[in-house]
């Protein structure tokens, strides 16, 4: 990531964090009251083939012990009514501002893959990293 892109991420990330903090607290409280714990969904993602981080989102689905992989049509029956609203408005992604401020992800760029996809296709991430800044 270039220094300019990182600076833009920090400026917008801090600004949006300050503006959206009250809304984020209300959303967290609504999830807690309507759907219970946990409030957040935390998924391991990969920065590079060797470096993982945890991506934060508001939880929009009922927890499942057998959950695996990214969300698909087979999981749509687990989406809560509040979760549907959060997804439609993209407010479930507000906690990702933490990841932006930490430098895990950027406002502009691809969504980091799950570890299992990096392990299944080891060359895919190294090729995209080799291209350099976009």
N, CA, C and O of each residue as an XYZ file, in Angstrom:
536
protein
N       0.848     -1.164      0.000
C       0.000      0.000      0.000
C       0.903      1.239      0.000
O       1.864      1.334      0.764
N       0.569      2.164     -0.864
C       1.380      3.372     -0.956
C       1.121      4.273      0.259
O       0.059      4.191      0.875
N       2.085      5.128      0.601
C       1.874      6.048      1.728
C       0.662      6.969      1.524
O      -0.044      7.286      2.481
N       0.428      7.390      0.294
C      -0.718      8.272      0.026
C      -2.033      7.532      0.259
O      -2.960      8.084      0.851
N      -2.117      6.278     -0.208
C      -3.334      5.496     -0.018
C      -3.572      5.238      1.468
O      -4.709      5.286      1.938
N      -2.498      4.965      2.201
C      -2.609      4.735      3.649
C      -3.073      6.009      4.348
O      -3.889      5.950      5.268
N      -2.557      7.157      3.918
C      -2.962      8.438      4.515
C      -4.449      8.703      4.289
O      -5.153      9.147      5.196
N      -4.918      8.429      3.081
C      -6.345      8.608      2.770
C      -7.180      7.672      3.646
O      -8.211      8.078      4.183
N      -6.738      6.423      3.789
C      -7.454      5.474      4.644
C      -7.528      5.983      6.083
O      -8.577      5.895      6.722
N      -6.423      6.513      6.588
C      -6.400      7.011      7.966
C      -7.306      8.228      8.156
O      -8.052      8.305      9.132
N      -7.239      9.169      7.229
C      -8.063     10.383      7.347
C      -9.547     10.032      7.273
O     -10.324     10.440      8.135
N      -9.939      9.282      6.253
C     -11.346      8.922      6.120
C     -11.783      7.947      7.212
O     -12.907      8.033      7.708
N     -10.908      7.027      7.583
C     -11.235      6.071      8.630
C     -11.474      6.738      9.970
O     -12.438      6.417     10.664
N     -10.599      7.668     10.339
C     -10.781      8.393     11.601
C     -12.043      9.257     11.567
O     -12.818      9.282     12.524
N     -12.235      9.962     10.458
C     -13.422     10.811     10.322
C     -14.710     10.019     10.415
O     -15.621     10.380     11.160
N     -14.781      8.938      9.654
C     -15.985      8.113      9.686
C     -16.179      7.428     11.035
O     -17.310      7.252     11.488
N     -15.086      7.044     11.673
C     -15.190      6.419     12.993
C     -15.828      7.379     13.994
O     -16.685      6.981     14.783
N     -15.414      8.628     13.960
C     -15.985      9.618     14.865
C     -17.461      9.874     14.565
O     -18.281      9.980     15.478
N     -17.785      9.970     13.294
C     -19.174     10.238     12.890
C     -20.078      9.041     13.181
O     -21.200      9.212     13.659
N     -19.592      7.825     12.894
C     -20.424      6.632     12.998
C     -20.389      5.948     14.362
O     -21.126      4.985     14.574
N     -19.560      6.414     15.287
C     -19.460      5.766     16.600
C     -20.808      5.688     17.329
O     -21.148      4.624     17.846
N     -21.583      6.770     17.389
C     -22.885      6.654     18.070
C     -23.819      5.647     17.381
O     -24.516      4.883     18.048
N     -23.826      5.654     16.059
C     -24.649      4.704     15.318
C     -24.180      3.270     15.562
O     -25.001      2.368     15.725
N     -22.871      3.059     15.588
C     -22.322      1.726     15.841
C     -22.730      1.224     17.216
O     -23.048      0.046     17.380
N     -22.723      2.108     18.202
C     -23.161      1.709     19.546
C     -24.636      1.324     19.556
O     -25.020      0.355     20.211
N     -25.461      2.074     18.837
C     -26.890      1.743     18.748
C     -27.102      0.401     18.046
O     -27.938     -0.398     18.467
N     -26.351      0.159     16.986
C     -26.467     -1.116     16.263
C     -26.045     -2.269     17.170
O     -26.714     -3.301     17.222
N     -24.939     -2.091     17.879
C     -24.473     -3.140     18.781
C     -25.514     -3.438     19.855
O     -25.763     -4.600     20.177
N     -26.116     -2.402     20.402
C     -27.153     -2.581     21.414
C     -28.381     -3.279     20.823
O     -28.966     -4.155     21.460
N     -28.766     -2.892     19.611
C     -29.922     -3.524     18.950
C     -29.665     -5.007     18.706
O     -30.552     -5.831     18.928
N     -28.476     -5.354     18.257
C     -28.139     -6.765     18.031
C     -28.187     -7.514     19.351
O     -28.731     -8.616     19.420
N     -27.628     -6.934     20.388
C     -27.616     -7.572     21.702
C     -29.036     -7.815     22.207
O     -29.338     -8.889     22.726
N     -29.902     -6.820     22.057
C     -31.279     -6.947     22.547
C     -32.142     -7.859     21.676
O     -32.944     -8.634     22.197
N     -31.982     -7.773     20.365
C     -32.835     -8.540     19.443
C     -32.322     -9.963     19.200
O     -33.108    -10.909     19.147
N     -31.019    -10.106     19.055
C     -30.465    -11.392     18.622
C     -29.537    -12.025     19.646
O     -29.137    -13.177     19.477
N     -29.186    -11.311     20.695
C     -28.298    -11.854     21.715
C     -26.836    -11.799     21.318
O     -26.456    -11.126     20.360
N     -26.036    -12.512     22.065
C     -24.594    -12.560     21.826
C     -24.266    -13.660     20.847
O     -25.033    -14.616     20.724
N     -23.166    -13.561     20.156
C     -22.205    -12.462     20.085
C     -22.729    -11.328     19.209
O     -23.572    -11.545     18.339
N     -22.233    -10.144     19.440
C     -22.636     -8.974     18.664
C     -21.850     -8.909     17.361
O     -22.363     -8.462     16.335
N     -20.600     -9.359     17.413
C     -19.725     -9.264     16.246
C     -19.481    -10.626     15.620
O     -19.479    -11.656     16.295
N     -19.276    -10.600     14.306
C     -18.794    -11.766     13.580
C     -17.333    -11.461     13.248
O     -17.023    -10.439     12.636
N     -16.455    -12.352     13.659
C     -15.033    -12.160     13.432
C     -14.542    -13.304     12.552
O     -14.672    -14.473     12.916
N     -13.982    -12.970     11.403
C     -13.525    -13.986     10.455
C     -12.043    -13.806     10.163
O     -11.574    -12.694      9.920
N     -11.327    -14.899     10.191
C      -9.909    -14.830      9.836
C      -9.790    -14.603      8.333
O     -10.430    -15.289      7.536
N      -8.979    -13.653      7.968
C      -8.679    -13.351      6.564
C      -7.167    -13.268      6.424
O      -6.444    -13.216      7.419
N      -6.700    -13.258      5.197
C      -5.258    -13.262      4.940
C      -4.825    -11.947      4.296
O      -5.381    -11.525      3.282
N      -3.818    -11.306      4.903
C      -3.181    -10.118      4.319
C      -2.226    -10.544      3.216
O      -2.122     -9.906      2.168
N      -1.529    -11.650      3.488
C      -0.557    -12.207      2.561
C      -0.606    -13.725      2.764
O      -1.298    -14.197      3.665
N       0.106    -14.488      1.954
C       0.078    -15.942      2.136
C       0.531    -16.386      3.528
O       0.188    -17.485      3.965
N       1.296    -15.545      4.229
C       1.816    -15.920      5.545
C       1.235    -15.130      6.709
O       1.515    -15.454      7.863
N       0.442    -14.113      6.443
C      -0.011    -13.218      7.509
C      -1.532    -13.115      7.535
O      -2.165    -12.693      6.567
N      -2.104    -13.518      8.684
C      -3.554    -13.478      8.873
C      -3.942    -12.296      9.764
O      -3.113    -11.745     10.488
N      -5.212    -11.926      9.693
C      -5.789    -10.940     10.605
C      -7.256    -11.289     10.776
O      -7.773    -12.158     10.073
N      -7.934    -10.621     11.701
C      -9.350    -10.880     11.940
C     -10.180     -9.715     11.433
O      -9.979     -8.572     11.842
N     -11.117    -10.015     10.538
C     -12.016     -9.031      9.945
C     -13.268     -8.947     10.811
O     -13.892     -9.967     11.104
N     -13.637     -7.735     11.221
C     -14.775     -7.513     12.113
C     -15.995     -7.030     11.341
O     -15.891     -6.174     10.463
N     -17.160     -7.596     11.685
C     -18.447     -7.156     11.152
C     -19.478     -7.317     12.254
O     -19.258     -8.059     13.211
N     -20.604     -6.623     12.124
C     -21.710     -6.908     13.020
C     -22.323     -8.242     12.602
O     -22.419     -8.540     11.411
N     -22.733     -9.037     13.577
C     -23.318    -10.349     13.279
C     -24.716    -10.153     12.698
O     -25.534     -9.425     13.261
N     -24.981    -10.804     11.573
C     -26.274    -10.692     10.898
C     -26.986    -12.032     10.777
O     -28.114    -12.100     10.289
N     -26.329    -13.092     11.221
C     -26.902    -14.436     11.110
C     -26.949    -15.094     12.484
O     -26.174    -14.752     13.378
N     -27.876    -16.049     12.638
C     -27.879    -16.858     13.845
C     -26.635    -17.734     13.819
O     -26.295    -18.298     12.779
N     -25.949    -17.854     14.963
C     -24.737    -18.689     14.994
C     -25.056    -20.147     14.687
O     -26.150    -20.633     14.975
N     -24.088    -20.830     14.101
C     -24.222    -22.250     13.789
C     -22.902    -22.946     14.086
O     -21.832    -22.456     13.724
N     -22.991    -24.083     14.742
C     -21.781    -24.839     15.083
C     -21.131    -25.452     13.849
O     -19.933    -25.736     13.861
N     -21.902    -25.660     12.784
C     -21.369    -26.314     11.588
C     -21.076    -25.319     10.469
O     -20.890    -25.718      9.320
N     -21.034    -24.041     10.794
C     -20.772    -23.008      9.795
C     -19.354    -23.135      9.262
O     -18.406    -23.339     10.020
N     -19.223    -23.010      7.937
C     -17.894    -23.036      7.314
C     -17.960    -22.273      6.006
O     -18.930    -22.390      5.257
N     -16.923    -21.488      5.733
C     -16.821    -20.801      4.448
C     -17.607    -19.512      4.394
O     -18.183    -19.055      5.381
N     -17.609    -18.950      3.215
C     -18.300    -17.685      3.007
C     -19.793    -17.929      2.925
O     -20.246    -19.057      2.732
N     -20.541    -16.866      3.075
C     -21.990    -16.958      3.087
C     -22.522    -17.274      1.694
O     -22.073    -16.707      0.698
N     -23.464    -18.166      1.645
C     -24.078    -18.527      0.376
C     -25.580    -18.625      0.532
O     -26.114    -18.365      1.610
N     -26.254    -18.993     -0.520
C     -27.700    -19.112     -0.515
C     -28.197    -20.135      0.490
O     -29.310    -20.018      1.004
N     -27.366    -21.146      0.774
C     -27.773    -22.169      1.730
C     -27.834    -21.635      3.158
O     -28.378    -22.298      4.041
N     -27.292    -20.464      3.392
C     -27.285    -19.889      4.726
C     -28.314    -18.778      4.889
O     -28.422    -18.205      5.973
N     -29.066    -18.460      3.851
C     -29.968    -17.313      3.896
C     -31.056    -17.463      4.951
O     -31.579    -16.461      5.440
N     -31.408    -18.695      5.310
C     -32.437    -18.882      6.327
C     -31.937    -18.537      7.731
O     -32.738    -18.428      8.659
N     -30.633    -18.367      7.895
C     -30.062    -18.001      9.193
C     -29.963    -16.496      9.388
O     -29.655    -16.043     10.491
N     -30.213    -15.713      8.352
C     -30.124    -14.253      8.473
C     -31.288    -13.758      9.314
O     -32.443    -14.087      9.044
N     -30.981    -12.968     10.329
C     -32.010    -12.433     11.213
C     -32.704    -11.242     10.539
O     -32.151    -10.655      9.608
N     -33.910    -10.880     10.999
C     -34.565     -9.698     10.419
C     -33.713     -8.431     10.561
O     -33.605     -7.649      9.617
N     -33.118     -8.230     11.720
C     -32.227     -7.085     11.899
C     -31.005     -7.215     10.995
O     -30.546     -6.229     10.420
N     -30.483     -8.423     10.873
C     -29.339     -8.676     10.008
C     -29.632     -8.351      8.554
O     -28.775     -7.831      7.839
N     -30.850     -8.661      8.119
C     -31.241     -8.356      6.735
C     -31.193     -6.842      6.492
O     -30.716     -6.381      5.455
N     -31.697     -6.084      7.467
C     -31.665     -4.625      7.363
C     -30.229     -4.114      7.366
O     -29.879     -3.241      6.571
N     -29.406     -4.646      8.243
C     -28.009     -4.216      8.306
C     -27.268     -4.537      7.013
O     -26.468     -3.729      6.542
N     -27.524     -5.697      6.442
C     -26.861     -6.064      5.182
C     -27.325     -5.174      4.035
O     -26.518     -4.714      3.228
N     -28.629     -4.936      3.970
C     -29.174     -4.137      2.877
C     -28.595     -2.713      2.910
O     -28.339     -2.118      1.864
N     -28.395     -2.181      4.110
C     -27.867     -0.820      4.258
C     -26.337     -0.783      4.365
O     -25.746      0.295      4.430
N     -25.700     -1.956      4.385
C     -24.245     -2.107      4.521
C     -23.722     -1.657      5.886
O     -22.514     -1.490      6.059
N     -24.605     -1.461      6.841
C     -24.181     -1.047      8.172
C     -23.507     -2.185      8.939
O     -22.851     -1.942      9.952
N     -23.660     -3.410      8.472
C     -22.966     -4.530      9.125
C     -21.453     -4.416      8.968
O     -20.705     -5.071      9.695
N     -21.002     -3.604      8.040
C     -19.575     -3.473      7.766
C     -18.909     -2.304      8.500
O     -17.708     -2.088      8.337
N     -19.652     -1.560      9.292
C     -19.078     -0.427     10.027
C     -17.882     -0.841     10.896
O     -16.898     -0.102     10.939
N     -17.922     -1.989     11.591
C     -16.758     -2.366     12.403
C     -15.465     -2.567     11.601
O     -14.381     -2.596     12.184
N     -15.565     -2.705     10.292
C     -14.368     -2.858      9.480
C     -13.520     -1.587      9.471
O     -12.377     -1.607      9.014
N     -14.072     -0.487      9.971
C     -13.260      0.726     10.128
C     -12.079      0.445     11.051
O     -11.011      1.036     10.892
N     -12.266     -0.452     12.011
C     -11.158     -0.863     12.887
C     -10.052     -1.486     12.038
O      -8.874     -1.175     12.213
N     -10.446     -2.372     11.115
C      -9.456     -3.016     10.254
C      -8.758     -2.018      9.344
O      -7.567     -2.158      9.064
N      -9.486     -1.020      8.883
C      -8.882      0.003      8.025
C      -7.868      0.819      8.819
O      -6.760      1.072      8.344
N      -8.245      1.227     10.019
C      -7.330      2.022     10.847
C      -6.088      1.225     11.237
O      -5.006      1.796     11.376
N      -6.232     -0.081     11.413
C      -5.086     -0.923     11.757
C      -4.204     -1.218     10.548
O      -3.073     -1.678     10.707
N      -4.714     -0.955      9.330
C      -3.938     -1.222      8.126
C      -4.131     -2.631      7.590
O      -3.381     -3.067      6.717
N      -5.137     -3.355      8.107
C      -5.411     -4.707      7.621
C      -6.006     -4.688      6.216
O      -5.672     -5.523      5.374
N      -6.896     -3.720      5.976
C      -7.560     -3.581      4.683
C      -7.576     -2.100      4.324
O      -7.188     -1.247      5.123
N      -8.033     -1.812      3.110
C      -8.129     -0.443      2.627
C      -9.554     -0.184      2.157
O     -10.311     -1.121      1.904
N      -9.916      1.090      2.041
C     -11.236      1.413      1.503
C     -11.379      0.899      0.075
O     -12.456      0.460     -0.327
N     -10.292      0.955     -0.689
C     -10.320      0.522     -2.080
C      -9.386     -0.667     -2.235
O      -8.211     -0.602     -1.874
N      -9.919     -1.741     -2.770
C      -9.097     -2.919     -2.993
C      -9.916     -4.180     -2.835
O     -11.086     -4.129     -2.453
N      -9.308     -5.301     -3.124
C     -10.044     -6.567     -3.047
C     -10.302     -6.973     -1.599
O      -9.568     -6.590     -0.688
N     -11.356     -7.754     -1.409
C     -11.641     -8.310     -0.090
C     -10.624     -9.409      0.171
O     -10.431    -10.286     -0.671
N      -9.970     -9.372      1.329
C      -8.972    -10.402      1.633
C      -9.617    -11.789      1.719
O     -10.707    -11.927      2.273
N      -8.964    -12.800      1.185
C      -9.556    -14.140      1.155
C      -9.435    -14.870      2.493
O      -8.637    -14.505      3.356
N     -10.250    -15.908      2.633
C     -10.144    -16.814      3.771
C      -8.870    -17.633      3.648
O      -8.368    -17.844      2.544
N      -8.351    -18.093      4.770
C      -7.134    -18.903      4.780
C      -7.277    -20.141      3.893
O      -6.350    -20.493      3.163
N      -8.428    -20.795      3.955
C      -8.555    -22.046      3.196
C      -8.447    -21.831      1.689
O      -7.977    -22.716      0.975
N      -8.872    -20.673      1.198
C      -8.739    -20.406     -0.235
C      -7.286    -20.112     -0.610
O      -6.828    -20.489     -1.688
N      -6.573    -19.442      0.280
C      -5.149    -19.182      0.040
C      -4.389    -20.513      0.037
O      -3.478    -20.714     -0.766
N      -4.773    -21.413      0.939
C      -4.110    -22.720      0.992
C      -4.476    -23.594     -0.208
O      -3.633    -24.345     -0.698
N      -5.717    -23.509     -0.690
C      -6.135    -24.281     -1.858
C      -5.487    -23.763     -3.148
O      -5.150    -24.541     -4.040
N      -5.321    -22.446     -3.231
C      -4.762    -21.815     -4.428
C      -3.580    -20.938     -4.020
O      -3.685    -19.713     -4.060
N      -2.463    -21.540     -3.629
C      -1.350    -20.778     -3.050
C      -0.758    -19.725     -3.977
O      -0.258    -18.713     -3.485
N      -0.788    -19.907     -5.264
C      -0.198    -18.936     -6.174
C      -1.069    -17.729     -6.434
O      -0.570    -16.703     -6.896
N      -2.361    -17.819     -6.149
C      -3.277    -16.726     -6.511
C      -2.967    -15.451     -5.747
O      -2.999    -14.369     -6.334
N      -2.673    -15.541     -4.479
C      -2.411    -14.340     -3.702
C      -1.035    -13.770     -4.011
O      -0.872    -12.551     -4.065
N      -0.074    -14.605     -4.209
C       1.274    -14.093     -4.482
C       1.321    -13.400     -5.842
O       2.087    -12.453     -6.022
N       0.513    -13.859     -6.804
C       0.463    -13.181     -8.107
C      -0.145    -11.794     -7.958
O       0.352    -10.835     -8.547
N      -1.217    -11.676     -7.176
C      -1.854    -10.360     -7.036
C      -0.965     -9.418     -6.247
O      -0.975     -8.213     -6.498
N      -0.189     -9.939     -5.290
C       0.732     -9.102     -4.519
C       1.919     -8.667     -5.371
O       2.490     -7.600     -5.144
N       2.284     -9.471     -6.327
C       3.456     -9.177     -7.160
C       3.190     -8.017     -8.118
O       4.131     -7.382     -8.595
N       1.926     -7.737     -8.402
C       1.604     -6.657     -9.327
C       1.932     -5.294     -8.747
O       2.110     -4.331     -9.492
N       2.012     -5.200     -7.441
C       2.314     -3.924     -6.813
C       1.073     -3.113     -6.585
O      -0.037     -3.621     -6.750
N       1.231     -1.842     -6.203
C       0.086     -0.989     -5.884
C      -0.801     -0.786     -7.103
O      -0.335     -0.674     -8.237
N      -2.080     -0.746     -6.824
C      -3.058     -0.541     -7.885
C      -3.461      0.896     -7.953
O      -4.283      1.268     -8.790
